[in-house]
Every structure is written in structure tokens, then in C-alpha cells.
Amino acid sequence: MQRISKLFQPALIVPKNATVKTHDITSKSQKLMLEQGLIRQAGNGTFYLLPLLQRSLQKAIDLIDQHMAKIGAQKLTLPLLTSAELWKKSGRLGSNDSGTPTELLQTTDRHGKVQILGPTHEESITSLLATIAPVTYRQFPLRLYQISTKFRDEMKPRFGLMRAKEFLMKDLYTFDVDRDRCSETYEEVNEAYGKLFSEIGVPFVKVAGDSGTMGGSVSHEYHFPSELGEDQLIQCPRCGIHSNVELFPTLAQRCKSCNGSETFERQAGIEVAHAFILEDRYTKALGATCLQPNGKPASLQMGCYGIGVTRLIAAAIEVLSSEKEIKWPTALAPYRVCIITPKAGSKEESQASSWVVKLYNDLQTIKHCEGEVIVDDRTQLTIGKRLLDARKTGYPIIVIVGSKAIHEEVFEVHNQMTDGELHLSYSDTLTTIGSTLSATTNRKLIAAQNTGNKVAQEL
């Protein structure tokens, strides 16, 4: 049985009427995750990810793996350290200090060789392909991805996990024999991204993006709309064009596609994913080729597709939560059901134990509940105190086994997704929890299936 009393969850306790310095806590999600023992500050821009958050992180990883498998992507692990020489060959690192991007973290080994702690791994994966090039065209398309720690020397880390120096990212790299097939892969991966984000269940928008230092010809970003977002997104209400305002050389107010008749709508967004067509920007520089049907080698056409995994979780909490309570997308909640037991010394304490065990075990047999139940057995605390804590932690469903359960076989069920409260018989409690979680999951799956090319229109 999973018990909160055994959970490593060092909550941040603030004494009543205490003066709290909050200048370093710059977002709602950061504050809530610190207070509820999901993260702990390790250093400037670095964090410990504690067990509850680790469960959510693993759920995000599992979902990503499932959607990557559906498009034939294969998972691997690339070295965290990449030779600076490869970055120089690709043109992303200058030949002297003045050309070095300021956000790169570098280390020099005892032999004087400079290594990059990569924020991305285009050079590394392309170098791998180059070592076995040329490969016959029959081997392609090739889709390789990893989920690993990335580094960025942020001048001013902020917003907790959303802008940290160390973070977890999924990066997919695709290789195709020509530009047309590269475009087909791009559409297929973007469709998979749309389905993934629909299944997660946080409102999102796909916009045309700026390729920036990554290079390439086409780029799209995925954002969770939020006032905290550092990106400004624009949309034409008439033709549906979505774009990051960065694409416009001047601050455009009206849509050219509509002959200037429509004014752009604006919103801020938190970027959680980015897709690029890179063409031969890296493959040509690093010598990654394939043998064409005519027997001649040609540079591979490349795409890259990133998802900030830790950022995604923090952004989801930021968008969905209130100032005082975490609201999880059900797909990422660390546990979906929390059972609260009677207080120690109460008349119901001994009589309730059999009900708690039965409820816990029976819930394990219900779809979407297996392994998703935790018992708050901190009986030194009142039921009311634990209910408040469960709501703040954001468990989607909370069941109280109180005096009514003992005397009337009635259970108090709180649905955090709807803020509803029900008093149900035992059988109805099981049925309601099962149907609630199934309905939520099915709605997300249907939305994901219907996403296709309807995610958004691009510029």
C-alpha cells in the first residue's frame, strides 16, 4: 500500500505571520511545487526533483515514448559532452571566445580539449551518422530520439523548472534522403505532437516560429497560453494564422493575408516544444550522407523536434492551478486517488482500517486506477487538515473514510477536476471514480485522435 506517511515529501512549512522573502520565487508553479515538496532548490537554476514529481515526470516520459513509437522513432542515448570541434564545424561555435554563444556551458579536460554540455545534440547525432556514412537510401527514413538532461547557462534563471540551468528534454532527430520526404516526416511528427499534447489535456496552440540559431527553413512552436509566458503569439481571427511575433520585422497589427482587414489577436505563451526542418545545415558540414538510387552520395535532409519535459510539467501546473492549489492534468498527476483515514484516537480509527484496505485493493482493479492510489495515513493530523493538503497537492480524486463510512457506509468523494463533492455508497464510490477517470481519459484520447491537421493553421 502506498502511504503518504512513508513518502519523502519535505514540504516547505511557513510559520503563521512569518515574513517570507519571495523575490526568488517568480511563478505560481514554482511556489506551489516548493511548498508541497515536489521540488527543492539545489542551486541557482538547479533543483532536486522529489518522488511525487518524479512520478509525474515518468508519466510524461511514458506518454512521449508511446507517441514516438507510433511514428517509428527509436530511442537512444547520446553523450552529454560533445566536442567543441563539432560545434565549430557546424558553425554554431566561433573559432574564438567572441563567437561563443553565451548560454553554452563548457568544460575543459586535463588534455585541454573543450567539451560542450549540450543544450541540444544536433552535432552529436549528425556526427554519429557521419561515422557510418554513406548508408544506402533503403535505411531511411531514420528517426532517433532521446530523453536526457540538457544544460543552458541562463544569466537569470527564473520561474523554477521553466527556465533553469539544467533540465530534461526530449530531442528527436530525423534523417531523410531528400527534401520532399523530409517535409513528409515533418508533417507526421507535428501530427504526433498534436496528439500528444491533446492527450495530456492542457490547452495549447501551435504557431509558426523563428528558426534562430538552429537554422533551417521551417519551424513551429507549441505553447501553453499563459500570462507568465515570455513569448508573444498572434492570431488572425478570420483566416486562423498563428505565429510567434518574432517572425515579424516590425510589430504588425493587421493580417496581410486578409488584406489588412483584420487586427491580430495577441496572447502570451509558454513554449513547451519546437520543431524544425534543418535541411542539410548540419549533415553537409559534418559529412552525413546516404547513397542515392543512382549510387552517388548526397547529404541527408534533417529535422529536429524538442519537448521540454520538465518545463512542460511546470507549465501545466502554472496554467491549470489556482494560487493556493495545484491542478494537475489527470494524465500527469502523481497519484489519481488519495484516501484519507480517520484521525488517531477517534472512535472510527480501528473500524475504518478494514474499509481502507478494501477500498485501496478494489480501486486497483479499476481501469486507470491501478498503481494510482495513495493513502494519507498521517493520523496525527485531522481529516480537515489532510483534506486541505490533498487539495493543495492536487490529487484529482480524494476519498474520505470518516464516521459516515463506519456508521452508514457512506463515503465522501471530492472531485478536484470539477470541484464537486459527493456522498456515496461503497459500490457507487467505486463506480463513480472509475467512470470519472475513464471519461476524462476517453475525452483526451478522442481529442488526440481528432487533432490531425486541425491543431492550428500556420503562417
Buried (B, 14 or more C-beta within 10 A) or exposed (E): EBBBEEBEBEEBEEEEEEEEEEEEBBBBBBBBBBBBBBBBBEEEBEBEBBEBBEBBBEBBBEBBBEBBEEBEBEBEEBEBBBBBBBBBBBEBBEEEEEEBBEEBBBEEEEEEEBBBBBBBBBBBBBBBBBEEBBBEBEEBBBBBBBBBEBBBBBEEBBBBBBBBBBBBBBBBBBBBBBEEBBBEBBEBBBBBBBBBBBBBBBEBBBBBBBBEEBBBEBBBBBBBBBEBBEBBBBBBEEEEBBBBBBBBEEEBEEBEBBEEEBBBEEBBBBBBBBBBBBBBBBBBBBBBBBBBEEEEEBBBBBBBBBBBBBBBBBBBBBBBBEEEBBBBBBBBBBBBBBBBBBBEEBEBBEBBBEBBEEBBEBBEEBEBBEEBBBBBBBBEBBBEBBBBBBBBBBBBBBBBBBBBBBEEEBBBBBBBBEEEEEEBEBEBBBEBBBEBBBEBBEBBEEBBEEBEEEBBBBB
